[in-house]
Amino acid sequence: MTETATLDAAAWQASWDRQQQSYMPDREQRFATMLDIVDATIGAPAPAILDLAGGTGSISLRALRRFPQAITTLVDVDPVLLTIARASLDARTTIVSTDLRTDPWTTTLPRRDYDAVLTATALHWIDGDRLATLYREIHSVLRPGGVFINADHMVDPGITTLSQRIADWERHRREASYVSDPTLSWEGWWEHLAEDSPYRLADRGLEVGAGSDSPITIIDPLAGIRAFEAHHDPAQRLHREEAVRAYTIGSARLAHQEDKKGSLAPGMHADFAAYEVDPMVVGSLPGVRPVLTVSLGRDVFAA
């Protein structure tokens, strides 16, 4: 029996929906509004839809229920989420694995004349310069009169105080919900997924990557490393070396950027953080503070 055959795709779709709903309580209303706009502006029973950073296929599934004759293309980079998507969607969807941050992703698409490009809870993690370029690339794959809809929380740099207050309020609301169901958190959902036998990734010799969903969650990698070490199921815990690898070379490899980042070597990007003590040997990580952060060779933080 293959792993895909053992995957309860419907259950994991429902679990993903609950976790995403904790970040965006009006998620279903946003999806419905996006599809209303497609219906109103395209006016065709079989729209061609690009599901950008589509993850498990949440948008494609709803679009195909709304427009049974539609075709969708789902683009994402995460191999686990794409496994769930492949097990959930049918031949009306083409799935493309590519990285919107670096890859010439538009060349991997099956067409360049989409009626609509739809995305949600994804583009906030792309930095401003790359995001501006991405918007131009999206425009290049839309047919004249097509629509692009982004149902995400995008921080407005012009209203930093208000944005921070809203973000703090939302974080407190989410944390309260995590008390009753830890799997509603981003980290908790992935831990829960790792307990499902098809996804014991490290045990199967597969590369494991890690990161944050900042600014939705805390950006500190040591917080994630602590979570790996202190998993409630001892069998699922990672040693510190394994956890650090997931946050460095592991995530670089999954993003197809191991030739640029993930390790310190001549010719690599100078992306690293220095701490007041060695995180590899200190007994307890809470309270360990960075003293220097370098991005692309530039100091972006110094204590």
N, C-alpha and C positions, 0 to 999 in steps of 0.2 A: 504494500500500500504506500502511496506517495504521501509526502507531508501535506500537500494541498488537500488531499482527500480527507485528512484527519482534522482539518481546520474548520471550526464552526464559524464561518464567515459572518452569518447573520448576528450571532452573539457578539462578535468583536465589533461589528458595525454599531450595534446598539451601545456597547460599552464606550466606543469612541465618541458617539454622539453625546452621551452623558458627560464625559470628560470635557468635551468642547463646550457643551452648554454651560458648564460651570464658569467658563471664561466669558461667554457671550450668551446671557439668558434669553435674548431675543433672536437667537441664531435661526430658528425655523422661520420667523417672520422676515428676517433678512433674505433668506433663501427664496421665500415666496415672492418677495418684492423684486428680487433679481429676475425671476422667471416671468413675473408680470411685465417687466420692462422688455424682456426679450419678446414676449407675445405681442406687446403693443407696438414695438418698433420694427420687428422683423416681419410679422404678419404672414408667416409661412408655417405649414404643419411639420416640416422636416428641417429645422435649423441645424447648421453645423456649429457646434459649440466646442471651444477650447477650455478645458477645466485646468486652470493654471495652479501649480502646486497643489494638486488635487488630493494628495494623501490616500486615504482609503476609498475615495470615490464618492464622498457625500454629495457633492454638487451633481456629478454625472447621474447618480441614482435618482435624484429628485427630478433632474431635467428629463430623463427618459420616462419617468412616470408621467410627467406633465405633457411631454411631446413624444409619444411612442415611436414616431417615424424619424426622430432626430438621430444624428450621429454625434458622438463626442470623442474628443482626444484628451486623455488625462496625462498630464506632465507632472512628474515628481522625481525626487532623487533618493528617497528613503526606501531601501529594499524591503523592509518589514511591512510598511504601510502599503507598498505596491503589491506585496503578496496577498494582503487582505483584499485590495482592489481587484486583482485578477480573479480571485475566488468569488467575487460578488457581482461582477459585471459580465455582460454577454458580448456577442460579436459586434454590437453596435458601437462599442467603445474600443478605440486604439490606445494602448498604454505605452508611453514613452518614458524611459528612465534617462533623465538629464538634469544637470545642475543649472538653475537659472542665474546663479551668481557668476559663473565663469564660462560655461560651455557655450559654443555657438548653437544654442538650443533651437533656434528657428529652423536650422538646416535639417533637424531630425524629425520635423513634423511631416505628416502625410499630405498636408495641403497648406496653402497660404491665403485662403479667402474665407476665413471664418465669419459667420454672422455675429457671433458673440464670443467674447473672452470673459470668463467668470472666475473669481477667486475670493477666498475668505480666510481670515485668521492665518495669513501666511506672509504677506509682503512686508509686515512690520520689521522682520528680521533682516531685511536687505538694507545696506547703508545708503545714504542719500544720493551719492554720486552714481552708484550702480543702479539705484532705483530709477533715476531720471533716464538712464540709458535703456533700462528694461521697458519703461513706458514707450519709448520710441520703437523698440523692437516689437512690442505688442501692436502698435499702430501698423507696423509693416505686414502683419499677418491678418489684419481685419479687411474685409471687403469694404468698398465705399458704402457708407450708411450703416456699417456694423457698430456694435456697442461694446465698450469695456466697462465692467462693473466690479469694483473692489469693495467687498463687505467686511472690512477690517477696521481695527482701531489703529489709526495712524496718528502718531504724536505730532502736534503742531508746534514747531519751534518758536512761533510768535506768541504763544500763550503758555509759557512754561509753568507758571505758578498754578494756573487752573488745571493744566494737564496733570501736574504732579498730585494735586488734591484729588482729582478724579481717580487717578491710578491708585493712590493710597486707599481711597474708599472702596474701590473694586477689590483690591488685594485683601482687605479685612473681610469683605463679604465672602470671597472665595475661601479664605482660611477657615471661616466659620463652617462652611459646607464640608470641608475636608475632615472635620472632626467626626461627622457621622459616616462619611464614606471616603477613606483615604485614596481610593482609586480615581476620585474625581480630579485629583491634582495631576499635573503633567508627569512628574516623577513617579507618583503612585501608579498611574496607568501603565507606564513602561515596566515597572516592577511586577505588576500583576500579569502583564503580557509575558514576561520572562519566565513565569511559573508554568505557563502552558507548554506542554512537552515539545511541540514543534519549534519553540523559540528558545531553547537552551543553547544560545548562540555560542558562548565561549566553550561549552563542553563539546560542541560539534566542530571546533577548530575554525569557526568563522570569525572574521574581524568584527570587533565591537567598537562603536564610536559613541561619544557622549557630548553633550553641550547643553545650553540653557535655551529657554524660549524668551530671553530678555528682549524687551523690558517687561514682558508679562510676568516672568519669574525672575528670581535673583540671578545675577550674572556670575557670581563667585564660583569658580570651578571647584574650590575646596569643599563647598557645600555639597556638590554632587558626589565628590569622592567620598566624603563622610557617609552619604546615603548608600553608596555601593558597599562600603565596609560594614555598615550597621543594619543591613537588610534584616527584616523580621524573621526571615527563613534563613538559618545559617548555611544551608546548602546553596543558596543563591548569592551569598556574599562574594565579593571580589577582594583579593589581596590588594594592598595599596599600589604595588607595581602594576597590577592589571588595570586598576581604576585610573591611574595616571596615564597609562598607555591609551585607554579609551578616550581620554580628553586631549590627547596629543596626536600621535601617529595614527591611532585608530580612526578618529574623526577626519583627519587629513586624507587617509586612504579612501574612506567612504565618499568623500567629496572629490575624489580623483585629483587631489592637490598634494600628494605626498612628495612630488618633486619640488614643491615650493615651501611647504610648511609641515609642522608636526615634529620636527627634530631640529637640532642645532648642528649645522654643518656648513662648510664653505659653499657659497652659492645659493643657500636657502634664504627665504625672507627672514628678516630679523623680527620675528613675532614671539615675544616671551615675557614672562613675569618673574621677578626676583622677590624672594620673601625674606623676612627678618631671621628666620631659622630654616633649616633644610626640611621641607615637607616630607621627604622620603624617610627621615630617621626620627623625627619628633614623635612622641607617643600620642599626643592628642592634637587634632587639627583645629578645633574651635578656638578662636582668638588669634590664630596665626595671620599676620597682616602682610600685605605686599609692600615693598619699599620702592619698587620700580616696575613700570610696565612700558614695553617698547612695541610699537606697531609699525611694520614696514620700515624699520630702522629709525623711527622717530620716538623720542620720549613723550608718552602721553600721560604719564603719571609718575610723580616722584614724591616720596614722603619727606 
